[in-house]
Amino acid sequence: MQYLIIIRAVLALLPAVVEAVKVLEGAFPVAGQGAAKLAALRSIIEAAYNTVADATLSFEKLWPALQSAIGAVVSLANSTGLFKK
């Protein structure tokens, strides 16, 4: 049932992830730097996540699902014109 823990964690983090993506894109609106922005976002989220002493899930297990969610958020923002290319 670990998948339920992952789903709940991603959904709980989603509002913060959406905001973080917007902030990062606003601060660094350079096209073609998606990999660097994703790496920065991972570092930021991982640093915060690792300060939680009672986490039931390691960040390494959470990251693949979180990375997919970030990709979906960025794709939606790009397709709706939220992020200007």
DSSP file (Angstrom, degrees, kcal/mol; ACC not computed):
  #  RESIDUE AA STRUCTURE BP1 BP2  ACC     N-H-->O    O-->H-N    N-H-->O    O-->H-N    TCO  KAPPA ALPHA  PHI   PSI    X-CA   Y-CA   Z-CA
    1    1 A M    >>        0   0    0      0, 0.0     4,-1.0     0, 0.0     3,-1.0   0.000 360.0 360.0 360.0  14.4    0.0    0.0    0.0
    2    2 A Q  H 3>  +     0   0    0      1,-0.3     4,-2.2     2,-0.2     5,-0.2   0.802 360.0  68.1 -64.4 -26.6    3.0    2.3   -0.3
    3    3 A Y  H 3> S+     0   0    0      1,-0.2     4,-2.7     2,-0.2    -1,-0.3   0.855  96.0  54.5 -61.6 -33.0    1.5    3.6   -3.5
    4    4 A L  H <> S+     0   0    0     -3,-1.0     4,-2.6     2,-0.2    -1,-0.2   0.884 106.6  50.9 -66.8 -37.4   -1.3    5.2   -1.5
    5    5 A I  H  X S+     0   0    0     -4,-1.0     4,-2.3     2,-0.2    -2,-0.2   0.911 111.7  47.9 -63.9 -41.8    1.3    7.0    0.7
    6    6 A I  H  X S+     0   0    0     -4,-2.2     4,-2.7     2,-0.2     5,-0.2   0.928 111.9  49.0 -65.3 -45.4    3.0    8.3   -2.5
    7    7 A I  H  X S+     0   0    0     -4,-2.7     4,-2.5     1,-0.2     5,-0.2   0.934 113.3  47.0 -60.3 -46.5   -0.3    9.5   -4.0
    8    8 A R  H  X S+     0   0    0     -4,-2.6     4,-2.4     1,-0.2    -1,-0.2   0.898 112.2  50.3 -63.0 -40.3   -1.2   11.3   -0.8
    9    9 A A  H  X S+     0   0    0     -4,-2.3     4,-2.2     2,-0.2    -2,-0.2   0.928 111.5  47.5 -65.0 -44.7    2.2   12.9   -0.5
   10   10 A V  H  X S+     0   0    0     -4,-2.7     4,-1.4     1,-0.2    -2,-0.2   0.931 113.9  47.4 -62.7 -45.0    2.2   14.1   -4.1
   11   11 A L  H  < S+     0   0    0     -4,-2.5    -1,-0.2    -5,-0.2    -2,-0.2   0.879 112.2  50.0 -64.8 -37.0   -1.4   15.5   -3.7
   12   12 A A  H  < S+     0   0    0     -4,-2.4     4,-0.3     1,-0.2    -1,-0.2   0.870 116.2  42.1 -67.8 -35.7   -0.4   17.2   -0.4
   13   13 A L  H  X S+     0   0    0     -4,-2.2     4,-2.6    -5,-0.2     3,-0.3   0.633  90.5  92.3 -84.3 -14.8    2.7   18.7   -1.9
   14   14 A L  H  X S+     0   0    0     -4,-1.4     4,-2.9     1,-0.2     5,-0.2   0.867  82.9  49.9 -54.5 -47.3    1.0   19.7   -5.2
   15   15 A P  H  > S+     0   0    0      0, 0.0     4,-2.1     0, 0.0    -1,-0.2   0.919 115.1  44.9 -59.1 -40.8   -0.1   23.3   -4.2
   16   16 A A  H  > S+     0   0    0     -4,-0.3     4,-2.6    -3,-0.3    -2,-0.2   0.876 112.9  51.6 -68.6 -36.7    3.4   24.0   -3.0
   17   17 A V  H  X S+     0   0    0     -4,-2.6     4,-2.7     2,-0.2     5,-0.2   0.926 108.9  49.9 -65.4 -45.0    4.9   22.5   -6.1
   18   18 A V  H  X S+     0   0    0     -4,-2.9     4,-2.2     1,-0.2    -2,-0.2   0.933 113.8  45.9 -59.0 -46.1    2.7   24.6   -8.4
   19   19 A E  H  X S+     0   0    0     -4,-2.1     4,-2.6    -5,-0.2    -2,-0.2   0.906 112.1  51.0 -64.0 -41.6    3.7   27.7   -6.5
   20   20 A A  H  X S+     0   0    0     -4,-2.6     4,-2.7     2,-0.2     5,-0.2   0.895 109.1  51.0 -64.0 -40.0    7.4   26.7   -6.5
   21   21 A V  H  X S+     0   0    0     -4,-2.7     4,-2.6     2,-0.2     5,-0.2   0.924 111.9  47.7 -62.5 -44.3    7.3   26.1  -10.3
   22   22 A K  H  X S+     0   0    0     -4,-2.2     4,-2.5    -5,-0.2    -2,-0.2   0.923 113.3  47.5 -62.4 -44.9    5.7   29.5  -10.8
   23   23 A V  H  X S+     0   0    0     -4,-2.6     4,-2.3     2,-0.2    -2,-0.2   0.928 113.8  47.2 -63.2 -45.5    8.3   31.2   -8.6
   24   24 A L  H  X S+     0   0    0     -4,-2.7     4,-2.1     1,-0.2    -2,-0.2   0.910 113.8  47.2 -64.2 -42.5   11.2   29.5  -10.3
   25   25 A E  H  < S+     0   0    0     -4,-2.6    -1,-0.2    -5,-0.2    -2,-0.2   0.880 112.6  50.3 -67.0 -37.3    9.9   30.2  -13.8
   26   26 A G  H  < S+     0   0    0     -4,-2.5    -2,-0.2    -5,-0.2    -1,-0.2   0.872 114.1  44.0 -67.1 -36.9    9.3   33.9  -12.8
   27   27 A A  H  < S+     0   0    0     -4,-2.3    -2,-0.2     1,-0.3    -1,-0.2   0.816 128.6  27.4 -77.0 -31.0   12.8   34.2  -11.4
   28   28 A F     <  +     0   0    0     -4,-2.1     2,-0.6    -5,-0.2    -1,-0.3  -0.640  67.2 169.1-132.4  74.4   14.5   32.4  -14.3
   29   29 A P        +     0   0    0      0, 0.0     2,-0.5     0, 0.0    -4,-0.1   0.004  31.4 133.6 -81.3  34.0   12.3   32.9  -17.4
   30   30 A V    >   -     0   0    0     -2,-0.6     3,-0.8     3,-0.1     2,-0.1  -0.726  53.1-131.1 -88.5 126.5   14.9   31.5  -19.8
   31   31 A A  T 3  S+     0   0    0     -2,-0.5    54,-0.0     1,-0.2    -1,-0.0  -0.378  86.1  32.7 -71.5 153.0   13.6   29.0  -22.3
   32   32 A G  T 3  S+     0   0    0     -2,-0.1    -1,-0.2     1,-0.1     3,-0.2   0.577  88.6 100.9  81.0  10.2   15.5   25.7  -22.8
   33   33 A Q    <>  +     0   0    0     -3,-0.8     4,-2.5     1,-0.1     5,-0.2   0.012  36.1 122.9-114.4  27.0   16.6   25.5  -19.2
   34   34 A G  H  > S+     0   0    0      1,-0.2     4,-2.6     2,-0.2     5,-0.2   0.874  73.4  51.3 -57.6 -41.5   14.0   22.9  -18.0
   35   35 A A  H  > S+     0   0    0      2,-0.2     4,-2.2     1,-0.2    -1,-0.2   0.904 112.0  46.6 -65.3 -40.6   16.5   20.4  -16.8
   36   36 A A  H  > S+     0   0    0      2,-0.2     4,-2.2     1,-0.2    -2,-0.2   0.896 113.4  48.9 -68.0 -39.6   18.3   23.0  -14.7
   37   37 A K  H  X S+     0   0    0     -4,-2.5     4,-2.6     2,-0.2    -2,-0.2   0.898 111.3  50.0 -66.5 -39.9   15.1   24.3  -13.3
   38   38 A L  H  X S+     0   0    0     -4,-2.6     4,-2.6    -5,-0.2    -2,-0.2   0.906 110.3  50.3 -64.3 -41.4   13.9   20.8  -12.5
   39   39 A A  H  X S+     0   0    0     -4,-2.2     4,-2.3     2,-0.2    -2,-0.2   0.903 111.8  47.9 -63.5 -41.0   17.3   20.1  -10.7
   40   40 A A  H  X S+     0   0    0     -4,-2.2     4,-2.4     2,-0.2    -2,-0.2   0.923 111.9  49.7 -65.0 -43.4   16.9   23.2   -8.7
   41   41 A L  H  X S+     0   0    0     -4,-2.6     4,-2.7     1,-0.2     5,-0.3   0.902 110.1  51.0 -62.6 -41.3   13.4   22.4   -7.8
   42   42 A R  H  X S+     0   0    0     -4,-2.6     4,-3.1     1,-0.2     5,-0.3   0.937 110.2  49.2 -60.9 -46.2   14.4   18.9   -6.7
   43   43 A S  H  X S+     0   0    0     -4,-2.3     4,-2.2     1,-0.2    -2,-0.2   0.904 113.0  47.3 -60.4 -42.0   17.2   20.3   -4.5
   44   44 A I  H  X S+     0   0    0     -4,-2.4     4,-1.9     2,-0.2    -2,-0.2   0.944 116.5  42.1 -65.7 -49.0   14.8   22.8   -2.9
   45   45 A I  H  X S+     0   0    0     -4,-2.7     4,-3.1     1,-0.2     5,-0.2   0.910 114.7  51.4 -66.4 -41.7   12.1   20.2   -2.2
   46   46 A E  H  X S+     0   0    0     -4,-3.1     4,-2.6    -5,-0.3    -1,-0.2   0.901 107.8  52.2 -63.5 -40.9   14.5   17.6   -1.1
   47   47 A A  H  < S+     0   0    0     -4,-2.2     4,-0.4    -5,-0.3    -1,-0.2   0.924 114.9  41.8 -61.3 -44.0   16.2   19.9    1.4
   48   48 A A  H >< S+     0   0    0     -4,-1.9     3,-1.2     1,-0.2     4,-0.3   0.925 114.7  51.0 -68.3 -44.0   12.9   20.8    2.9
   49   49 A Y  H >< S+     0   0    0     -4,-3.1     3,-1.6     1,-0.3    -2,-0.2   0.880 104.5  57.3 -61.7 -39.7   11.6   17.2    2.9
   50   50 A N  T 3< S+     0   0    0     -4,-2.6    -1,-0.3     1,-0.3    -2,-0.2   0.583  93.9  67.4 -72.9  -8.4   14.7   15.9    4.5
   51   51 A T  T <  S+     0   0    0     -3,-1.2     2,-0.6    -4,-0.4    -1,-0.3   0.620  77.8  97.4 -82.5 -11.9   14.2   18.1    7.5
   52   52 A V    X   -     0   0    0     -3,-1.6     3,-0.8    -4,-0.3    -3,-0.0  -0.674  58.6-166.2 -80.0 117.1   11.1   16.2    8.4
   53   53 A A  T 3  S+     0   0    0     -2,-0.6    -1,-0.2     1,-0.2    -3,-0.0   0.789  81.8  47.0 -75.9 -28.1   12.1   13.7   11.1
   54   54 A D  T 3  S+     0   0    0      2,-0.0    -1,-0.2     3,-0.0     2,-0.1   0.063  72.8 146.1-106.7  26.2    9.0   11.5   11.0
   55   55 A A    <   -     0   0    0     -3,-0.8     4,-0.0     1,-0.2     3,-0.0  -0.420  36.3-158.1 -63.3 132.7    8.7   11.1    7.2
   56   56 A T  S    S+     0   0    0     -2,-0.1     2,-0.4     1,-0.1    -1,-0.2   0.491  76.5  51.3 -89.4  -3.8    7.3    7.6    6.4
   57   57 A L  S    S-     0   0    0    -52,-0.1    -1,-0.1   -51,-0.0     2,-0.1  -0.998  84.2-121.7-137.5 133.7    8.6    7.7    2.9
   58   58 A S    >>  -     0   0    0     -2,-0.4     4,-1.6     1,-0.1     3,-0.5  -0.415  23.5-122.8 -72.8 152.3   12.1    8.4    1.7
   59   59 A F  H 3> S+     0   0    0      1,-0.2     4,-2.9     2,-0.2    -1,-0.1   0.866 111.3  61.4 -62.4 -35.6   12.5   11.3   -0.8
   60   60 A E  H 34 S+     0   0    0      1,-0.2    -1,-0.2     2,-0.2   -14,-0.0   0.840 106.9  44.9 -61.3 -33.6   14.1    8.9   -3.3
   61   61 A K  H <4 S+     0   0    0     -3,-0.5     4,-0.4     1,-0.2    -1,-0.2   0.803 117.2  45.2 -78.9 -29.5   10.9    6.8   -3.4
   62   62 A L  H >X S+     0   0    0     -4,-1.6     4,-2.2     1,-0.1     3,-0.6   0.828  96.1  76.2 -80.2 -33.7    8.8    9.9   -3.6
   63   63 A W  H 3X S+     0   0    0     -4,-2.9     4,-3.5     1,-0.2     5,-0.3   0.844  87.1  56.0 -55.3 -45.8   10.8   11.8   -6.3
   64   64 A P  H 3> S+     0   0    0      0, 0.0     4,-1.8     0, 0.0    -1,-0.2   0.916 113.7  41.4 -56.4 -42.6    9.8    9.8   -9.4
   65   65 A A  H <> S+     0   0    0     -3,-0.6     4,-2.1    -4,-0.4    -2,-0.2   0.897 116.6  49.1 -69.4 -39.4    6.1   10.5   -8.8
   66   66 A L  H  X S+     0   0    0     -4,-2.2     4,-2.5     2,-0.2    -1,-0.2   0.892 108.8  53.1 -66.6 -39.4    6.8   14.1   -7.8
   67   67 A Q  H  X S+     0   0    0     -4,-3.5     4,-2.4    -5,-0.2    -1,-0.2   0.901 109.0  49.6 -62.3 -41.4    8.9   14.6  -10.9
   68   68 A S  H  X S+     0   0    0     -4,-1.8     4,-2.2    -5,-0.3    -1,-0.2   0.902 110.4  50.3 -63.9 -40.8    6.0   13.4  -13.1
   69   69 A A  H  X S+     0   0    0     -4,-2.1     4,-2.3     2,-0.2    -2,-0.2   0.908 109.9  50.2 -64.0 -41.5    3.7   15.7  -11.3
   70   70 A I  H  X S+     0   0    0     -4,-2.5     4,-2.7     1,-0.2     5,-0.2   0.917 109.4  51.8 -61.9 -43.5    6.1   18.6  -11.9
   71   71 A G  H  X S+     0   0    0     -4,-2.4     4,-2.5     1,-0.2    -1,-0.2   0.894 109.6  49.3 -59.6 -40.7    6.3   17.7  -15.6
   72   72 A A  H  X S+     0   0    0     -4,-2.2     4,-2.3     2,-0.2    -1,-0.2   0.900 111.4  49.1 -66.0 -40.8    2.5   17.7  -15.8
   73   73 A V  H  X S+     0   0    0     -4,-2.3     4,-2.5     2,-0.2    -2,-0.2   0.928 113.3  46.3 -63.8 -45.8    2.3   21.1  -14.1
   74   74 A V  H  X S+     0   0    0     -4,-2.7     4,-2.6     2,-0.2    -2,-0.2   0.910 112.2  50.8 -65.1 -42.5    4.9   22.6  -16.4
   75   75 A S  H  X S+     0   0    0     -4,-2.5     4,-2.7    -5,-0.2    -1,-0.2   0.918 111.9  47.4 -61.0 -43.5    3.3   21.0  -19.5
   76   76 A L  H  X S+     0   0    0     -4,-2.3     4,-1.9     2,-0.2     6,-0.3   0.923 112.1  49.6 -63.7 -44.1   -0.1   22.5  -18.5
   77   77 A A  H  <>S+     0   0    0     -4,-2.5     5,-1.8     1,-0.2     6,-1.3   0.899 113.8  46.3 -62.3 -40.4    1.5   25.9  -17.9
   78   78 A N  H ><5S+     0   0    0     -4,-2.6     3,-0.8     1,-0.2    -2,-0.2   0.922 113.1  48.0 -67.2 -44.0    3.2   25.8  -21.2
   79   79 A S  H 3<5S+     0   0    0     -4,-2.7    -2,-0.2     1,-0.2    -1,-0.2   0.777 113.6  47.1 -72.0 -25.2    0.1   24.7  -23.2
   80   80 A T  T 3<5S-     0   0    0     -4,-1.9    -1,-0.2    -5,-0.2    -2,-0.2   0.480 115.0-113.7 -93.3  -2.6   -2.1   27.3  -21.5
   81   81 A G  T < 5S+     0   0    0     -3,-0.8    -3,-0.2    -4,-0.5    -4,-0.1   0.578  78.4 128.6  84.6   9.0    0.3   30.1  -22.1
   82   82 A L  S   <S+     0   0    0     -5,-1.8     2,-0.6    -6,-0.3    -4,-0.2   0.917  73.9  47.8 -62.6 -41.7    1.1   30.7  -18.4
   83   83 A F  S    S-     0   0    0     -6,-1.3     2,-0.4    -9,-0.2    -2,-0.2  -0.898  88.3-141.3-101.0 122.6    4.8   30.5  -19.2
   84   84 A K              0   0    0     -2,-0.6    -6,-0.1     1,-0.1    -2,-0.0  -0.672 360.0 360.0 -84.5 132.6    5.8   32.5  -22.2
   85   85 A K              0   0    0     -2,-0.4    -1,-0.1    -7,-0.1   -54,-0.1   0.424 360.0 360.0 -94.8 360.0    8.4   30.9  -24.4
